[in-house]
Amino acid sequence: MLTYAAGLLMLTVKLALVLGVLLFVAAYLVWVERKFLARLQVRYGPNRAGIFGLLQPIADSLKMLTKEDTVPEDADRIVFLLAPAVVALTALLMFAVVPFGGTVTVWGREIPMVISDINVGLLYIFALSSLGVYGIALGGWASNSKFALLGGIRGAAQLISYELALGLSLVPVVMLAGSFSLVDIVGAQAVKGPFIYYQPLAFIIFAIAAAAESMRIPFDLPEAENELGAGFHMEYSGMRFGLFFIGEYVHVQVLGALIAVFFLGGWHGPFLPGPVWLLIKILLVSLFMIWMRGTLPRLRYDQLMAIGWKVLIPLALVNIVVTGAFVLI
């Protein structure tokens, strides 16, 4: 009974720490993005709330929490209210299988620095990624707005299309590691070296597909303000819009963590503790995605789908065959 209680306490502490860090980093990624894009465009960005605008995320959070939460008169109320929670929750739950360090000893007990090390962690990630599609599609449909509906349809088609390339790009990684567990994949790279050296093509395919999965410029067709106003979430206000916002920025962190885990050696690195190295890699990937948003124009929808189906998926299939041949030899 005492062992069970100690295990439950450790799980609760890990959940609280990871959730707190994710939400804190998500809030300040918005600040970093606004300042970074402002400098690219020769502007100042947020500079009123606190020194250098550092209190701007807190001001934005308070605004969303106190803003009126409206529901369109003819909307499907229950689905409309639940859709943002689906998007935010699936993004947060993905981090449950991401290892952020080795093991630490607390009161004579070895604690793995991962919330849950399951042997099919990769499949767990894909399952949650697929569920996130429902939040976007249902949010657009339940709003009873043609623009929101078009955004939801675009989002569902885009996520389904690029999820195929995303999954196929990781098959060679599983071949090299011999496991679906993210802990084992990081462990294999500690012996063999980062998989980006062995699979540069898989890394490029995964990075492009991951950027499309995050639905950010140049892949933000479900939101495209010049065509759809704000797309699937145009009828949302208050904290329900905030949940879509949180889901987007947590998703960016999760994708950064997955790139680090699958290709950059995970939490391994010299001199600094494992969690610090993982956070550095996540932030570098996030900064790259912000930089991409500030420099690349939005694609046309037919170009977006053509890249996924005609370029990324065939390349991923060829890479699987070539990697399989080398592993067999």
Backbone as numpy.savetxt, mean C-alpha at the origin, in Angstrom:
# Nx Ny Nz CAx CAy CAz Cx Cy Cz
-2.21 -21.01 31.20 -3.04 -19.80 31.20 -2.17 -18.54 31.20
-1.10 -18.56 32.00 -0.19 -17.43 32.07 0.53 -17.22 30.74
0.92 -18.32 30.09 1.58 -18.23 28.78 0.64 -17.63 27.74
-0.62 -18.06 27.78 -1.61 -17.53 26.84 -1.81 -16.03 27.06
-1.89 -15.61 28.33 -2.08 -14.20 28.64 -0.88 -13.37 28.18
0.34 -13.90 28.39 1.54 -13.18 27.96 1.58 -13.05 26.44
1.20 -14.13 25.73 1.16 -14.07 24.27 0.14 -13.06 23.76
-1.02 -13.02 24.42 -2.06 -12.06 24.04 -1.60 -10.63 24.29
-0.90 -10.42 25.41 -0.39 -9.09 25.72 0.64 -8.64 24.68
1.56 -9.53 24.31 2.56 -9.19 23.31 1.93 -8.88 21.96
0.90 -9.66 21.57 0.21 -9.42 20.31 -0.47 -8.06 20.33
-1.09 -7.72 21.47 -1.77 -6.42 21.58 -0.78 -5.27 21.48
0.37 -5.43 22.15 1.41 -4.38 22.10 1.91 -4.20 20.67
2.18 -5.30 19.97 2.67 -5.21 18.59 1.62 -4.56 17.69
0.36 -4.94 17.85 -0.71 -4.33 17.06 -0.78 -2.83 17.28
-0.73 -2.43 18.57 -0.83 -1.01 18.90 0.35 -0.22 18.33
1.57 -0.78 18.45 2.75 -0.09 17.93 2.70 0.07 16.42
2.38 -1.03 15.73 2.34 -0.99 14.26 1.24 -0.05 13.78
0.06 -0.13 14.40 -1.04 0.74 14.00 -0.70 2.20 14.24
-0.10 2.48 15.40 0.27 3.86 15.71 1.30 4.42 14.73
2.32 3.61 14.41 3.36 4.06 13.47 2.77 4.26 12.08
1.91 3.32 11.64 1.31 3.43 10.31 0.49 4.71 10.18
-0.36 5.00 11.15 -1.22 6.18 11.08 -0.40 7.46 11.20
0.63 7.46 12.06 1.49 8.64 12.19 2.23 8.92 10.89
2.83 7.87 10.32 3.58 8.06 9.06 2.63 8.44 7.93
1.41 7.87 7.90 0.44 8.23 6.87 0.09 9.71 6.96
-0.11 10.21 8.18 -0.45 11.63 8.35 0.67 12.53 7.85
1.91 12.17 8.19 3.02 13.06 7.80 3.53 12.79 6.39
3.13 11.67 5.79 3.41 11.50 4.36 2.64 12.53 3.55
1.43 12.87 4.01 0.65 13.92 3.33 1.41 15.24 3.39
1.97 15.56 4.57 2.75 16.80 4.71 3.99 16.76 3.81
4.70 15.63 3.82 5.90 15.49 2.98 5.53 15.65 1.51
4.44 15.02 1.11 4.02 15.10 -0.29 3.69 16.53 -0.68
2.94 17.23 0.17 2.56 18.60 -0.17 3.77 19.53 -0.22
4.72 19.35 0.69 5.93 20.18 0.66 6.82 19.84 -0.53
6.97 18.55 -0.80 7.84 18.10 -1.89 7.29 18.56 -3.24
5.98 18.35 -3.45 5.38 18.78 -4.71 5.41 20.31 -4.84
5.26 21.01 -3.72 5.33 22.46 -3.76 6.70 22.94 -4.22
7.76 22.31 -3.71 9.10 22.72 -4.13 9.35 22.41 -5.59
8.79 21.28 -6.07 8.93 20.96 -7.49 8.25 22.01 -8.36
7.17 22.61 -7.83 6.40 23.59 -8.59 6.71 25.03 -8.15
7.84 25.23 -7.44 8.29 26.55 -6.98 7.20 27.22 -6.13
6.66 26.45 -5.17 5.70 26.98 -4.20 6.23 26.69 -2.80
5.54 27.21 -1.79 5.96 26.98 -0.41 5.32 25.74 0.20
4.09 25.44 -0.17 3.38 24.35 0.48 2.87 24.79 1.85
2.42 23.86 2.68 1.89 24.23 4.01 2.94 24.94 4.85
2.64 26.14 5.33 3.62 26.87 6.15 2.95 27.75 7.20
1.68 27.50 7.49 0.96 28.34 8.45 0.74 27.64 9.80
0.37 26.36 9.77 0.07 25.63 11.01 1.36 25.07 11.60
1.94 25.79 12.57 3.16 25.33 13.20 4.40 25.69 12.38
5.58 25.39 12.95 6.84 25.65 12.26 6.92 24.78 11.01
7.19 25.41 9.85 7.26 24.73 8.56 5.96 23.99 8.22
4.87 24.36 8.87 3.60 23.69 8.60 3.50 22.30 9.19
4.32 21.99 10.21 4.36 20.62 10.75 3.07 20.22 11.47
2.26 21.20 11.87 0.99 20.89 12.52 -0.16 20.76 11.53
0.14 20.89 10.24 -0.92 20.81 9.23 -1.66 19.48 9.23
-0.97 18.32 9.38 -1.72 17.05 9.46 -2.70 17.00 10.63
-2.33 17.58 11.77 -3.24 17.61 12.91 -4.44 18.49 12.60
-4.20 19.65 11.98 -5.30 20.55 11.60 -6.23 19.87 10.61
-5.66 19.16 9.63 -6.50 18.46 8.65 -7.32 17.36 9.31
-6.71 16.64 10.26 -7.44 15.57 10.95 -8.61 16.14 11.76
-8.37 17.23 12.47 -9.44 17.85 13.24 -10.56 18.36 12.33
-10.18 18.87 11.17 -11.18 19.35 10.23 -12.06 18.21 9.74
-11.45 17.08 9.38 -12.23 15.94 8.89 -13.11 15.35 9.98
-12.61 15.34 11.22 -13.38 14.78 12.33 -14.59 15.63 12.67
-14.49 16.95 12.47 -15.58 17.85 12.85 -16.46 18.25 11.68
-16.06 17.92 10.46 -16.85 18.30 9.29 -18.11 17.43 9.21
-19.20 18.00 8.70 -20.46 17.27 8.62 -20.31 16.06 7.70
-20.81 14.93 8.16 -20.77 13.67 7.40 -22.10 13.51 6.68
-22.13 13.84 5.40 -23.38 13.82 4.65 -23.53 12.52 3.87
-24.79 12.12 3.65 -25.12 10.95 2.84 -26.13 11.39 1.78
-25.84 11.17 0.48 -26.80 11.56 -0.55 -28.18 10.93 -0.32
-29.20 11.66 -0.68 -30.58 11.25 -0.37 -30.92 9.89 -0.96
-30.50 9.62 -2.19 -30.88 8.37 -2.87 -29.78 7.31 -2.81
-28.79 7.52 -1.95 -27.70 6.54 -1.84 -28.16 5.31 -1.07
-27.46 4.18 -1.31 -27.65 2.98 -0.49 -26.89 3.22 0.81
-27.61 3.62 1.86 -26.98 4.16 3.06 -25.99 3.19 3.71
-26.40 1.94 3.89 -25.54 0.98 4.60 -24.24 0.73 3.84
-24.35 0.46 2.54 -23.15 0.21 1.73 -22.30 1.47 1.63
-22.97 2.62 1.49 -22.26 3.90 1.40 -21.41 4.15 2.64
-21.94 3.81 3.81 -21.23 4.05 5.06 -20.11 3.04 5.30
-20.28 1.81 4.80 -19.30 0.75 5.07 -18.13 0.75 4.09
-18.31 1.24 2.87 -17.28 1.15 1.83 -15.95 1.77 2.24
-15.91 2.98 2.84 -14.59 3.54 3.23 -13.87 2.68 4.27
-14.63 2.07 5.18 -14.01 1.22 6.20 -13.35 0.01 5.57
-13.95 -0.54 4.51 -13.36 -1.69 3.83 -12.01 -1.32 3.24
-11.93 -0.16 2.60 -10.68 0.28 1.98 -9.59 0.49 3.03
-9.92 1.20 4.12 -8.91 1.48 5.15 -8.51 0.21 5.89
-9.49 -0.64 6.22 -9.19 -1.83 7.03 -8.33 -2.83 6.27
-8.63 -3.06 4.99 -7.82 -4.02 4.22 -6.38 -3.53 4.07
-6.20 -2.21 3.90 -4.85 -1.67 3.80 -4.08 -1.87 5.11
-4.75 -1.62 6.24 -4.09 -1.78 7.54 -3.76 -3.24 7.84
-4.67 -4.15 7.49 -4.48 -5.56 7.82 -3.34 -6.19 7.02
-3.00 -5.62 5.86 -1.92 -6.19 5.07 -0.60 -6.20 5.83
-0.43 -5.25 6.75 0.84 -5.13 7.46 1.01 -6.21 8.52
-0.03 -7.02 8.74 0.04 -8.03 9.80 1.10 -9.09 9.53
1.44 -9.34 8.27 2.40 -10.40 7.94 3.75 -9.86 7.51
3.94 -8.54 7.59 5.21 -7.93 7.18 6.20 -8.00 8.34
7.33 -8.68 8.19 8.33 -8.73 9.28 9.11 -7.42 9.34
9.22 -6.84 10.52 9.94 -5.58 10.66 11.19 -5.73 11.53
11.66 -6.95 11.72 12.88 -7.21 12.46 13.04 -8.69 12.73
14.10 -9.05 13.42 14.32 -10.44 13.80 13.51 -10.81 15.02
14.14 -11.37 16.01 13.45 -11.69 17.27 14.10 -10.91 18.41
13.29 -10.53 19.38 13.80 -9.85 20.57 13.41 -10.68 21.79
14.21 -10.61 22.83 13.96 -11.36 24.05 13.38 -10.43 25.12
12.18 -10.74 25.56 11.50 -9.96 26.59 11.14 -10.89 27.75
11.71 -10.62 28.93 11.46 -11.45 30.11 11.73 -12.93 29.84
12.82 -13.19 29.12 13.20 -14.56 28.82 12.38 -15.23 27.73
11.55 -14.46 27.06 10.69 -15.02 26.02 11.06 -14.39 24.68
11.31 -15.22 23.64 11.67 -14.72 22.32 10.41 -14.28 21.58
10.42 -13.01 21.14 9.27 -12.44 20.47 9.65 -12.13 19.02
9.03 -12.78 18.03 9.30 -12.43 16.63 8.72 -11.06 16.31
9.47 -10.26 15.58 9.03 -8.90 15.25 8.17 -8.91 13.98
7.09 -9.63 14.08 6.06 -9.67 13.05 4.76 -9.99 13.79
3.67 -9.37 13.37 2.41 -9.60 14.08 1.97 -11.04 13.94
2.04 -11.58 12.72 1.64 -12.98 12.50 2.44 -13.57 11.35
3.28 -14.53 11.66 4.08 -15.20 10.63 3.32 -16.44 10.14
2.54 -16.28 9.09 1.80 -17.41 8.53 2.53 -17.90 7.28
2.44 -19.21 7.04 3.24 -19.80 5.95 2.69 -19.48 4.56
1.53 -18.82 4.51 0.99 -18.39 3.21 0.78 -16.87 3.24
1.76 -16.17 3.80 1.64 -14.73 3.95 1.42 -14.01 2.63
2.07 -14.49 1.57 1.91 -13.85 0.26 0.47 -13.97 -0.24
-0.14 -15.15 -0.06 -1.53 -15.33 -0.46 -2.46 -14.47 0.39
-2.12 -14.29 1.66 -2.89 -13.41 2.55 -2.89 -11.98 2.01
-1.72 -11.51 1.55 -1.61 -10.16 0.99 -2.52 -10.02 -0.23
-2.47 -11.01 -1.12 -3.29 -10.93 -2.33 -4.78 -11.01 -2.01
-5.14 -11.80 -1.01 -6.55 -11.90 -0.62 -7.07 -10.55 -0.14
-6.31 -9.87 0.71 -6.74 -8.56 1.21 -6.75 -7.52 0.10
-5.77 -7.60 -0.80 -5.73 -6.67 -1.93 -6.99 -6.83 -2.79
-7.44 -8.06 -2.97 -8.65 -8.31 -3.75 -9.88 -7.77 -3.03
-9.91 -7.89 -1.70 -11.06 -7.38 -0.95 -11.13 -5.86 -1.01
-9.98 -5.19 -1.10 -9.98 -3.74 -1.19 -10.70 -3.22 -2.41
-10.75 -4.02 -3.47 -11.48 -3.63 -4.68 -12.95 -3.39 -4.38
-13.51 -4.21 -3.47 -14.94 -4.09 -3.16 -15.26 -2.73 -2.55
-14.38 -2.22 -1.69 -14.63 -0.93 -1.07 -14.75 0.18 -2.10
-13.86 0.15 -3.09 -13.87 1.18 -4.13 -15.09 1.04 -5.04
-15.37 -0.18 -5.49 -16.50 -0.41 -6.38 -17.83 -0.12 -5.68
-17.97 -0.59 -4.44 -19.23 -0.39 -3.72 -19.41 1.08 -3.33
-18.32 1.77 -2.99 -18.42 3.19 -2.68 -18.92 3.99 -3.87
-18.42 3.67 -5.08 -18.90 4.36 -6.28 -20.33 4.01 -6.61
-20.70 2.73 -6.46 -22.06 2.30 -6.80 -23.09 2.84 -5.80
-22.76 2.79 -4.50 -23.72 3.19 -3.48 -23.99 4.69 -3.47
-23.11 5.49 -4.08 -23.28 6.95 -4.05 -24.44 7.42 -4.92
-24.89 6.58 -5.85 -25.98 6.95 -6.76 -25.62 8.18 -7.59
-24.39 8.19 -8.07 -23.89 9.27 -8.92 -23.18 8.65 -10.10
-23.46 9.15 -11.29 -22.84 8.54 -12.48 -21.33 8.71 -12.49
-20.85 9.83 -11.97 -19.39 10.04 -11.94 -18.73 9.11 -10.93
-19.36 8.96 -9.76 -18.81 8.04 -8.76 -18.87 6.61 -9.27
-19.96 6.26 -9.95 -20.09 4.90 -10.48 -19.01 4.61 -11.52
-18.77 5.57 -12.42 -17.72 5.39 -13.42 -16.35 5.24 -12.75
-16.11 6.03 -11.70 -14.85 5.90 -10.97 -14.72 4.54 -10.31
-15.82 4.03 -9.71 -15.78 2.71 -9.09 -15.53 1.61 -10.10
-16.16 1.71 -11.28 -15.95 0.71 -12.33 -14.51 0.75 -12.83
-14.01 1.95 -13.05 -12.61 2.09 -13.47 -11.66 1.50 -12.42
-11.94 1.83 -11.16 -11.07 1.33 -10.09 -11.05 -0.18 -10.02
-12.23 -0.81 -10.14 -12.30 -2.27 -10.09 -11.55 -2.90 -11.25
-11.76 -2.36 -12.46 -11.08 -2.91 -13.64 -9.57 -2.73 -13.54
-9.15 -1.57 -13.06 -7.72 -1.29 -12.94 -7.05 -2.20 -11.92
-7.67 -2.34 -10.75 -7.07 -3.16 -9.70 -7.02 -4.63 -10.10
-8.08 -5.13 -10.72 -8.09 -6.53 -11.15 -7.01 -6.78 -12.20
-6.89 -5.84 -13.15 -5.92 -6.01 -14.24 -4.49 -6.01 -13.72
-4.15 -5.03 -12.88 -2.77 -4.92 -12.42 -2.45 -5.90 -11.30
-3.50 -6.44 -10.65 -3.24 -7.46 -9.64 -2.67 -8.72 -10.28
-3.08 -9.01 -11.51 -2.52 -10.17 -12.22 -1.02 -10.01 -12.44
-0.62 -8.83 -12.95 0.81 -8.59 -13.16 1.56 -8.58 -11.83
0.93 -8.02 -10.80 1.55 -7.97 -9.48 1.83 -9.37 -8.95
0.84 -10.26 -9.06 1.00 -11.63 -8.57 2.01 -12.42 -9.39
1.94 -12.29 -10.71 2.86 -13.05 -11.56 4.30 -12.59 -11.37
4.50 -11.31 -11.07 5.88 -10.82 -10.90 6.55 -11.43 -9.67
5.74 -11.91 -8.72 6.31 -12.46 -7.48 6.53 -13.97 -7.54
6.07 -14.63 -8.60 6.29 -16.07 -8.72 7.79 -16.40 -8.72
8.64 -15.68 -9.48 10.09 -15.97 -9.40 10.67 -15.76 -8.01
10.15 -14.79 -7.25 10.62 -14.57 -5.89 10.32 -15.79 -5.02
9.11 -16.33 -5.17 8.74 -17.54 -4.42 9.62 -18.71 -4.83
9.95 -18.81 -6.13 10.84 -19.87 -6.61 12.20 -19.78 -5.93
12.74 -18.57 -5.83 14.07 -18.39 -5.25 14.08 -18.63 -3.75
12.99 -18.20 -3.07 12.93 -18.34 -1.61 12.42 -19.71 -1.19
11.62 -20.36 -2.03 11.06 -21.65 -1.69 9.99 -21.59 -0.63
9.32 -20.43 -0.49 8.31 -20.29 0.54 7.39 -19.13 0.20
6.13 -19.21 0.72 5.18 -18.11 0.61 5.23 -17.21 1.83
6.01 -17.57 2.85 6.10 -16.78 4.07 7.01 -15.58 3.85
6.56 -14.41 4.26 7.37 -13.21 4.09 8.62 -13.26 4.97
8.51 -13.90 6.12 9.68 -14.07 7.00 10.74 -14.92 6.30
10.31 -16.02 5.66 11.25 -16.89 4.95 11.87 -16.19 3.74
11.07 -15.35 3.07 11.59 -14.62 1.90 12.69 -13.65 2.33
12.48 -12.95 3.44 13.52 -12.06 3.96 14.74 -12.87 4.41
14.50 -14.01 5.06 15.60 -14.86 5.49 16.43 -15.38 4.33
15.78 -15.72 3.22 16.51 -16.19 2.04 17.42 -15.09 1.49
16.96 -13.84 1.54 17.78 -12.74 1.04 18.97 -12.45 1.96
18.84 -12.79 3.25 19.97 -12.64 4.16 21.12 -13.56 3.76
20.79 -14.69 3.12 21.80 -15.66 2.68 22.26 -15.38 1.26
21.30 -15.15 0.36 21.61 -15.02 -1.07 21.86 -13.59 -1.52
21.43 -12.61 -0.72 21.50 -11.22 -1.14 20.14 -10.76 -1.62
19.93 -9.45 -1.69 18.63 -8.92 -2.13 18.23 -9.48 -3.49
16.95 -9.83 -3.62 16.47 -10.46 -4.84 16.42 -9.50 -6.03
16.58 -8.19 -5.78 16.59 -7.25 -6.90 17.78 -7.54 -7.82
18.86 -8.14 -7.28 20.02 -8.50 -8.10 19.69 -9.66 -9.04
18.85 -10.59 -8.57 18.49 -11.76 -9.36 17.28 -11.49 -10.26
16.39 -10.61 -9.82 15.13 -10.39 -10.52 14.87 -8.90 -10.79
15.72 -8.23 -11.54 15.46 -6.80 -11.82 14.18 -6.59 -12.63
13.88 -7.52 -13.57 12.66 -7.38 -14.35 11.42 -7.55 -13.47
11.45 -8.53 -12.57 10.32 -8.71 -11.65 10.14 -7.48 -10.77
11.26 -6.88 -10.35 11.18 -5.67 -9.53 10.50 -4.53 -10.29
10.87 -4.34 -11.55 10.27 -3.26 -12.35 8.78 -3.51 -12.55
8.42 -4.75 -12.89 7.00 -5.08 -13.09 6.22 -4.87 -11.80
6.78 -5.34 -10.69 6.09 -5.20 -9.40 5.94 -3.73 -9.03
6.97 -2.92 -9.25 6.91 -1.51 -8.88 5.85 -0.77 -9.69
5.78 -1.05 -11.00 4.77 -0.39 -11.83 3.37 -0.85 -11.43
3.19 -2.16 -11.25 1.89 -2.68 -10.86 1.48 -2.18 -9.48
2.44 -2.06 -8.56 2.14 -1.56 -7.22 1.71 -0.10 -7.28
2.37 0.69 -8.13 1.96 2.10 -8.28 0.55 2.20 -8.84
0.21 1.31 -9.79 -1.14 1.30 -10.33 -2.15 0.84 -9.29
-1.76 -0.11 -8.44 -2.65 -0.57 -7.37 -2.95 0.55 -6.38
-2.01 1.45 -6.18 -2.24 2.55 -5.23 -3.12 3.64 -5.82
-3.39 3.58 -7.14 -4.26 4.52 -7.84 -3.82 5.98 -7.66
-2.54 6.19 -7.79 -1.99 7.54 -7.72 -1.46 7.93 -9.08
-1.33 9.25 -9.32 -0.81 9.73 -10.59 0.51 9.02 -10.90
0.73 8.51 -12.11 -0.09 8.69 -13.32 -1.17 7.62 -13.52
-1.51 6.89 -12.47 -2.49 5.81 -12.58 -3.79 6.14 -11.82
-4.12 7.41 -11.67 -5.27 7.78 -10.83 -6.56 7.94 -11.65
-6.76 7.06 -12.62 -7.94 7.15 -13.49 -9.26 7.03 -12.74
-9.36 6.25 -11.64 -10.63 6.19 -10.91 -11.02 7.51 -10.24
-10.06 8.44 -10.09 -10.36 9.72 -9.45 -10.36 10.88 -10.43
-9.60 10.77 -11.52 -9.40 11.79 -12.55 -10.32 13.00 -12.43
-9.83 14.06 -11.78 -10.71 15.19 -11.47 -11.19 15.94 -12.70
-10.40 15.93 -13.79 -10.84 16.64 -14.99 -11.91 15.89 -15.76
-12.14 14.61 -15.42 -13.17 13.82 -16.08 -14.31 13.46 -15.14
-13.99 13.10 -13.90 -14.99 12.54 -12.99 -15.18 13.36 -11.72
-14.61 14.55 -11.63 -14.76 15.35 -10.42 -13.82 14.86 -9.33
-14.16 13.75 -8.69 -13.26 13.09 -7.74 -13.43 11.59 -7.82
-14.22 11.13 -8.78 -14.36 9.69 -8.97 -15.18 9.02 -7.91
-14.74 7.84 -7.49 -15.54 6.96 -6.64 -15.87 7.56 -5.28
-15.08 8.54 -4.80 -15.36 9.11 -3.48 -15.87 10.55 -3.54
-16.41 10.97 -4.70 -16.79 12.38 -4.83 -17.97 12.77 -3.93
-18.81 11.82 -3.51 -19.96 12.14 -2.66 -19.64 12.03 -1.17
-18.41 11.70 -0.83 -18.05 11.49 0.57 -17.52 12.78 1.19
-17.77 12.94 2.48 -17.27 14.10 3.22 -16.87 13.65 4.62
-16.29 14.57 5.38 -15.94 14.27 6.75 -14.95 13.13 6.88
-15.10 12.38 7.95 -14.13 11.33 8.25 -14.27 10.13 7.33
-15.42 9.97 6.66 -15.53 8.85 5.71 -14.66 9.10 4.49
-14.58 10.37 4.07 -13.58 10.70 3.05 -12.18 10.50 3.62
-12.01 10.83 4.91 -10.73 10.63 5.56 -10.28 9.18 5.57
-11.24 8.25 5.67 -10.89 6.82 5.65 -10.34 6.42 4.28
-10.94 6.95 3.21 -10.38 6.70 1.87 -8.95 7.27 1.80
-8.77 8.45 2.38 -7.47 9.12 2.38 -6.45 8.29 3.16
-6.85 7.83 4.35 -5.96 6.99 5.17 -5.61 5.71 4.42
-6.63 5.08 3.81 -6.39 3.85 3.06 -5.37 4.04 1.96
-5.43 5.19 1.26 -4.48 5.44 0.17 -3.05 5.54 0.69
-2.84 6.29 1.76 -1.48 6.52 2.24 -0.93 5.33 3.03
-1.80 4.57 3.70 -1.35 3.32 4.32 -0.99 2.32 3.23
-1.78 2.32 2.14 -1.48 1.42 1.01 -0.11 1.73 0.43
0.23 3.01 0.33 1.56 3.39 -0.16 2.65 2.82 0.75
2.43 2.90 2.06 3.41 2.33 3.00 3.49 0.81 2.88
2.36 0.16 2.72 2.35 -1.30 2.59 3.09 -1.72 1.33
2.84 -1.01 0.24 3.53 -1.35 -1.00 5.04 -1.10 -0.87
5.42 -0.03 -0.16 6.83 0.20 0.10 7.44 -0.92 0.93
6.69 -1.39 1.94 7.16 -2.51 2.77 7.29 -3.78 1.95
6.34 -4.03 1.04 6.40 -5.24 0.23 7.56 -5.20 -0.75
7.82 -4.04 -1.34 8.99 -3.90 -2.22 10.26 -4.17 -1.43
10.32 -3.64 -0.21 11.50 -3.88 0.64 11.64 -5.35 0.99
10.53 -6.00 1.33 10.57 -7.41 1.75 10.91 -8.33 0.58
10.34 -8.09 -0.58 10.52 -9.02 -1.71 11.80 -8.78 -2.49
12.31 -7.54 -2.50 13.43 -7.25 -3.39 14.61 -6.56 -2.74
14.42 -5.90 -1.60 15.49 -5.07 -1.03 16.05 -5.63 0.27
15.78 -6.89 0.55 16.36 -7.51 1.75 15.58 -7.30 3.02
14.38 -6.71 2.92 13.55 -6.54 4.11 14.20 -5.62 5.13
14.24 -6.08 6.38 14.75 -5.25 7.47 16.25 -5.35 7.64
16.93 -6.12 6.80 18.37 -6.28 6.96 19.13 -5.04 6.48
20.17 -4.69 7.21 21.03 -3.58 6.85 22.09 -3.37 7.92
23.17 -2.67 7.58 24.27 -2.50 8.55 23.99 -1.40 9.57
24.56 -1.58 10.76 24.66 -0.55 11.81 23.33 -0.25 12.52
22.24 -0.04 11.77 20.98 0.38 12.37 20.10 -0.82 12.72
19.17 -0.66 13.67 18.23 -1.74 13.99 17.33 -2.07 12.80
16.84 -3.33 12.77 16.01 -3.80 11.66 14.80 -2.93 11.39
13.98 -2.58 12.39 12.80 -1.74 12.12 13.15 -0.39 11.49
14.30 0.16 11.87 14.72 1.45 11.30 15.05 1.29 9.82
15.74 0.20 9.48 16.06 -0.05 8.07 14.79 -0.24 7.25
13.83 -0.99 7.78 12.59 -1.20 7.05 11.86 0.12 6.85
11.82 0.96 7.88 11.16 2.26 7.76 11.86 3.14 6.73
13.20 3.11 6.71 13.94 3.91 5.73 13.58 3.47 4.31
13.53 2.17 4.08 13.19 1.66 2.75 11.77 2.01 2.36
10.84 1.92 3.32 9.45 2.30 3.04 9.37 3.78 2.66
10.09 4.63 3.40 10.05 6.06 3.12 10.68 6.39 1.77
11.75 5.69 1.41 12.38 5.92 0.11 11.44 5.55 -1.04
10.75 4.42 -0.90 9.77 4.03 -1.93 8.64 5.03 -1.98
8.17 5.48 -0.81 7.08 6.46 -0.77 7.50 7.77 -1.42
8.74 8.22 -1.17 9.23 9.45 -1.79 9.33 9.30 -3.30
9.72 8.11 -3.76 9.78 7.89 -5.21 8.38 8.00 -5.82
7.36 7.45 -5.14 6.00 7.53 -5.66 5.48 8.97 -5.65
5.88 9.75 -4.64 5.51 11.17 -4.62 6.19 11.92 -5.76
7.46 11.63 -5.97 8.22 12.25 -7.06 7.58 11.91 -8.41
7.17 10.67 -8.56 6.51 10.24 -9.80 5.21 11.02 -10.02
4.47 11.26 -8.93 3.23 12.03 -9.04 3.51 13.45 -9.52
4.63 14.02 -9.09 4.93 15.40 -9.45 5.54 15.59 -10.81
5.91 14.51 -11.49 6.63 14.65 -12.77 5.93 14.01 -13.96
5.08 13.01 -13.74 4.48 12.28 -14.86 3.04 12.70 -15.08
2.60 12.81 -16.34 1.20 13.14 -16.62 0.32 11.89 -16.50
-0.96 12.11 -16.32 -1.91 11.01 -16.21 -2.05 10.29 -17.56
-2.09 8.97 -17.53 -2.28 8.18 -18.74 -3.74 8.21 -19.17
-3.98 7.95 -20.46 -5.34 7.68 -20.91 -5.75 6.30 -20.44
-7.05 6.08 -20.31 -7.50 4.81 -19.74 -7.12 3.63 -20.63
-7.21 3.80 -21.97 -6.84 2.70 -22.85 -5.34 2.41 -22.77
-4.53 3.46 -22.57 -3.09 3.25 -22.39 -2.81 2.50 -21.10
-3.53 2.87 -20.04 -3.36 2.21 -18.75 -3.62 0.72 -18.86
-4.75 0.34 -19.47 -5.11 -1.06 -19.57 -4.17 -1.80 -20.53
-3.74 -1.12 -21.59 -2.84 -1.77 -22.55 -1.50 -2.11 -21.91
-0.98 -1.21 -21.07 0.29 -1.48 -20.39 0.16 -2.72 -19.51
-0.96 -2.83 -18.78 -1.15 -3.98 -17.90 -1.28 -5.29 -18.65
-2.16 -5.32 -19.66 -2.48 -6.59 -20.32 -1.49 -6.95 -21.43
-0.96 -5.96 -22.15 -0.13 -6.24 -23.32 1.37 -6.16 -23.07
1.76 -5.57 -21.93 3.18 -5.42 -21.65 3.58 -6.15 -20.37
2.98 -5.78 -19.25 3.43 -6.31 -17.96 3.15 -7.79 -17.80
1.94 -8.23 -18.14 1.60 -9.65 -17.95 2.44 -10.55 -18.86
2.59 -10.25 -20.17 3.48 -11.11 -20.99 4.92 -11.13 -20.48
5.44 -9.97 -20.06 6.81 -9.94 -19.53 6.93 -10.78 -18.26
5.92 -10.70 -17.40 5.95 -11.50 -16.17 5.92 -12.99 -16.47
5.13 -13.41 -17.46 5.06 -14.83 -17.83 6.40 -15.31 -18.40
7.02 -14.49 -19.25 8.33 -14.85 -19.80 9.36 -14.97 -18.67
9.30 -14.05 -17.72 10.24 -14.07 -16.59 10.06 -15.33 -15.74
8.82 -15.78 -15.58 8.56 -17.01 -14.82 9.20 -18.20 -15.51
9.03 -18.29 -16.83 9.59 -19.42 -17.59 11.12 -19.42 -17.51
11.73 -18.25 -17.70 13.19 -18.16 -17.66 13.72 -18.50 -16.27
13.08 -17.95 -15.23 13.51 -18.25 -13.87 13.35 -19.72 -13.52
12.22 -20.30 -13.95 12.01 -21.73 -13.73 13.08 -22.59 -14.36
13.50 -22.21 -15.57 14.55 -22.96 -16.27 15.87 -22.89 -15.50
16.23 -21.67 -15.02 17.47 -21.52 -14.27 17.43 -22.28 -12.95
16.29 -22.22 -12.26 16.17 -22.94 -10.98 16.29 -24.43 -11.21
15.67 -24.93 -12.29 15.72 -26.35 -12.62 17.15 -26.78 -12.96
17.86 -25.93 -13.72 19.24 -26.26 -14.09 20.14 -26.27 -12.86
